[in-house]
Each structure stands twice: as structure tokens, then as C-alpha cells.
Amino acid sequence: MEKQKRMTKQKKVIYEILTATTNHPSADWIYQQARQEVPYISLGTVYRNLQVLLEEGKICELNYGKGQSRFEANQSPHYHFVCVNCGNVHDFPVEAQSMPQHIAQHAPGQVHHYRLECYGLCGECLEKAK
């Protein structure tokens, strides 16, 4: 039986920050927010607690190859839209069931989970480009 990790004040604050935002923040952003609640928290503590939350399956890590991972607590099925200009990540819902069915039918093995990301210009960047 796996030992249950305790919920420290720091871990609770980090998890609450992630559940309260849809911005897919970096660890640095989470650290800045956490310092408002726990002034003595260190960046190392934030990284350690993010790793524990990942291991517990309470959050997801999004890594788009630009140096900094992003994190989210949204566990519901959804896709991501990544703006290639500003780097913001937006959620959009899984409406049609055709993609999950297609993956399950055509994958060369049993699929446990999958992630779909779309890349382009977000509405705000499109407006600025006009």
C-alpha cells in the first residue's frame, strides 16, 4: 500500500492556486502567487510540491518545449490551443466523441489517456495583427 502524502500548508496553497485559475501557469507564476499567502515559501518548495501533486495525479504538466512547463488542475476531458505568438494556452472542451473513438480504434495498443494540442494565433493576437 502506497503511503499517503500529507497535505502541507504550502502544498494546499499551490493546489488551490491551480484550481482557481485557467491560465496554465508556470512554476514561477505559481511561486509569486503563493508568496502572497505564504511569504516564506521558496521556489524549490513550489517545484517539490508540484512534483508531489503530479505524482498524486491531482495536476497535469504541460511542456511545450520552450523551457518552462505549465501546470493545470483541470482533470476533465479537454483540448489545448497554444498561441504561437504570445504563448498563452487556452482550454476548449471535448464536444465530439469522434476523436476519442478514432484513437481507441486505431491505436496500436491500449490507450490510457491522450492529449490534443492545436497551435495558431489566439483571438487577442489576431486583433493586434489587424
FENDANOR-V446753 format. One record per pair of residues at least 12 apart in sequence whose C-alpha atoms are under 10 Angstrom apart, sorted by the first residue. I is the first residue (numbers start at 1). J is the second residue. If there is no record, write none. Layout:
# FENDANOR-V446753
i & j
I & J
I & J
This chain:
# FENDANOR-V446753
i & j
4 & 56
5 & 52
5 & 53
5 & 56
7 & 49
7 & 53
8 & 49
9 & 37
9 & 38
10 & 34
10 & 35
10 & 37
10 & 38
10 & 40
10 & 41
10 & 42
10 & 45
10 & 46
10 & 49
11 & 34
11 & 45
11 & 46
11 & 48
11 & 49
11 & 50
11 & 52
11 & 53
12 & 34
12 & 49
12 & 53
13 & 30
13 & 33
13 & 34
13 & 35
13 & 37
13 & 38
13 & 46
13 & 49
14 & 27
14 & 30
14 & 31
14 & 33
14 & 34
14 & 37
14 & 38
14 & 45
14 & 46
14 & 47
14 & 49
14 & 50
14 & 53
15 & 30
15 & 34
15 & 49
15 & 50
15 & 53
15 & 58
15 & 59
15 & 72
15 & 73
16 & 34
16 & 73
17 & 29
17 & 30
17 & 31
17 & 33
17 & 34
17 & 72
17 & 73
18 & 30
18 & 59
18 & 71
18 & 72
18 & 73
18 & 74
19 & 58
19 & 59
19 & 72
19 & 73
19 & 74
20 & 72
20 & 73
20 & 74
21 & 72
21 & 73
21 & 74
22 & 71
22 & 72
22 & 73
22 & 74
22 & 89
22 & 90
22 & 91
23 & 70
23 & 71
23 & 72
23 & 88
23 & 89
23 & 90
23 & 91
24 & 60
24 & 61
24 & 62
24 & 69
24 & 70
24 & 71
24 & 72
24 & 73
24 & 74
24 & 88
24 & 89
24 & 90
24 & 91
25 & 61
25 & 62
25 & 68
25 & 69
25 & 70
25 & 71
25 & 72
25 & 88
25 & 89
26 & 61
26 & 62
26 & 68
26 & 69
26 & 70
26 & 71
26 & 72
27 & 43
27 & 44
27 & 46
27 & 47
27 & 50
27 & 68
27 & 69
27 & 70
27 & 71
28 & 43
28 & 46
28 & 47
28 & 68
28 & 69
28 & 70
29 & 70
30 & 43
30 & 46
30 & 47
30 & 50
30 & 70
30 & 71
31 & 43
31 & 44
31 & 45
31 & 46
31 & 47
32 & 46
34 & 46
50 & 71
53 & 73
54 & 71
54 & 72
54 & 73
57 & 73
57 & 75
58 & 72
58 & 73
58 & 74
58 & 75
59 & 71
59 & 72
59 & 73
59 & 74
59 & 75
60 & 72
60 & 73
60 & 74
60 & 75
61 & 73
62 & 80
62 & 89
62 & 115
64 & 82
64 & 87
64 & 117
66 & 87
70 & 89
74 & 91
76 & 93
76 & 94
77 & 91
77 & 92
77 & 93
77 & 94
77 & 95
77 & 113
77 & 114
77 & 115
78 & 90
78 & 91
78 & 92
78 & 93
78 & 94
78 & 95
78 & 115
78 & 116
78 & 117
79 & 91
79 & 92
79 & 93
79 & 94
79 & 95
79 & 114
79 & 115
79 & 116
79 & 117
79 & 118
80 & 92
80 & 93
80 & 115
80 & 116
80 & 117
80 & 118
80 & 119
81 & 116
81 & 117
81 & 118
81 & 119
81 & 120
81 & 121
81 & 122
82 & 117
82 & 118
82 & 119
82 & 120
82 & 121
82 & 122
83 & 118
83 & 119
83 & 120
83 & 121
83 & 122
83 & 123
83 & 124
83 & 125
84 & 118
84 & 119
84 & 120
84 & 121
84 & 122
84 & 125
85 & 119
85 & 120
85 & 121
85 & 122
85 & 125
85 & 126
86 & 121
86 & 122
86 & 124
86 & 125
87 & 119
87 & 120
87 & 121
87 & 122
88 & 121
88 & 122
89 & 117
89 & 118
89 & 119
89 & 122
90 & 117
90 & 118
90 & 122
91 & 117
92 & 117
94 & 116
99 & 116
100 & 113
100 & 114
